[in-house]
Amino acid sequence: MSDAAAPKKKESFFSGVKKEFKKIVWPDKVTLMKESAAVVVVSVILGAIIALVDAAIKFGLDKILTL
């Protein structure tokens, strides 16, 4: 029989994590700042849209319920 049929020793979890961690490509400072700013701006805009829709629904329900 050949060695190909022999079971391989299982790699430890932490050594696997260490190997994968070395594959990560970290963004540079400028890219990180631009992407962070984009996330903050989009979050604020979506929060404002949700607040406006909520206020409109509340106003509409108040008008309907006072009839």
Secondary structure, 3 states (H helix, E strand, C coil): CCHHHCCCCCCCHHHHHHHHHHCCCCCCHHHHHHHHHHHHHHHHHHHHHHHHHHHHHHHHHHHHHCC
